[in-house]
Structure formats: structure tokens, C-alpha cells
Amino acid sequence: MQRSQYRAEEMGLNMAKNIASVIDWLLSGDVAIQYQTRRDFLSNDISELRDRISVEGWGAKLLTKRYEDGSWGGGFYQPK
């Protein structure tokens, strides 16, 4: 094996380890981030995670800002 080929393989392994650690970090976060990480990076759309977004974490906090009728921003957006 040539030295440059060895370095490329070593760099590939290091990159894979770095990506895995970033994925692990994202999966330890808020449920919305967990869902997006699984859906977008791991091609694993888990409906249970998606359903939890509206009742816990950042998603639930955001939804508490809606008006009682479900509108946002003084009527600029109305539910369909």
C-alpha cells in the first residue's frame, strides 16, 4: 500500500469517527433535533419521535405561543 493511500484511508476513518460522534451528539439533544437527525442523516423516519415534538421540548414550547384559535402573529397565519 502506498503511503498516500494509507493516509487517505486513515483520514476516511477519522472522518467517519467524527461524523459518528456528531450524530451521537445530535441524537442526545431535543426531540425535534433527534427526529430531524434520524430523518435527514440516517434515513430513518420514526413517527413516534415526530409525534413527541408537539408535546415536549422546543416544539411544545413554540406551540404554546399560538393563540387559542390556533393562529399566529395577530391573524397573519390561520390554520387551514
C-alpha positions as CSV (number, residue, x, y, z in Angstrom):
1,M,0.0,0.0,0.0
2,Q,1.3,3.4,-0.9
3,R,1.8,6.0,1.8
4,S,-0.7,8.4,0.3
5,Q,-3.3,5.7,0.0
6,Y,-2.7,4.8,3.7
7,R,-3.2,8.4,4.7
8,A,-6.4,8.7,2.7
9,E,-7.8,5.6,4.4
10,E,-6.7,6.9,7.8
11,M,-8.4,10.2,7.1
12,G,-11.5,8.4,6.0
13,L,-11.6,6.5,9.3
14,N,-11.1,9.7,11.3
15,M,-13.9,11.4,9.3
16,A,-16.2,8.5,9.9
17,K,-15.5,8.7,13.7
18,N,-16.1,12.4,13.7
19,I,-19.4,12.0,11.8
20,A,-20.5,9.3,14.2
21,S,-19.7,11.5,17.2
22,V,-21.6,14.4,15.8
23,I,-24.6,12.1,15.1
24,D,-24.4,10.8,18.6
25,W,-24.4,14.4,19.9
26,L,-27.4,15.4,17.8
27,L,-29.3,12.3,19.0
28,S,-28.7,13.3,22.6
29,G,-30.5,16.6,22.1
30,D,-34.0,17.9,21.9
31,V,-36.6,15.5,20.4
32,A,-37.0,17.8,17.3
33,I,-33.3,17.5,16.6
34,Q,-33.4,13.8,17.2
35,Y,-36.2,13.4,14.7
36,Q,-34.5,15.6,12.1
37,T,-31.2,13.8,12.5
38,R,-32.8,10.4,12.1
39,R,-34.9,11.5,9.1
40,D,-32.3,13.6,7.3
41,F,-29.0,11.9,8.0
42,L,-30.0,8.3,8.8
43,S,-33.0,8.0,6.5
44,N,-35.0,6.7,9.4
45,D,-38.3,8.5,9.8
46,I,-39.7,7.5,13.2
47,S,-43.3,8.6,13.7
48,E,-43.1,8.2,17.5
49,L,-40.4,10.9,17.6
50,R,-42.3,13.1,15.2
51,D,-45.4,12.8,17.4
52,R,-43.4,13.8,20.6
53,I,-42.3,17.1,19.1
54,S,-45.6,18.8,19.8
55,V,-45.7,17.7,23.4
56,E,-42.1,18.1,24.6
57,G,-39.0,20.2,24.1
58,W,-38.7,23.1,21.8
59,G,-41.7,22.1,19.6
60,A,-44.0,22.1,22.6
61,K,-42.6,25.5,23.8
62,L,-43.1,27.0,20.3
63,L,-46.7,25.7,20.1
64,T,-47.6,27.4,23.4
65,K,-47.1,30.7,21.6
66,R,-50.1,30.2,19.4
67,Y,-53.3,32.0,20.1
68,E,-56.2,29.9,21.4
69,D,-57.8,29.7,18.0
70,G,-54.6,28.2,16.6
71,S,-53.5,31.4,14.8
72,W,-50.0,33.1,14.9
73,G,-49.0,36.7,14.8
74,G,-52.3,38.5,15.1
75,G,-54.0,36.6,12.4
76,F,-51.3,36.8,9.7
77,Y,-51.4,33.0,9.6
78,Q,-54.6,31.0,10.1
79,P,-54.8,27.2,10.3
80,K,-56.0,25.6,7.1
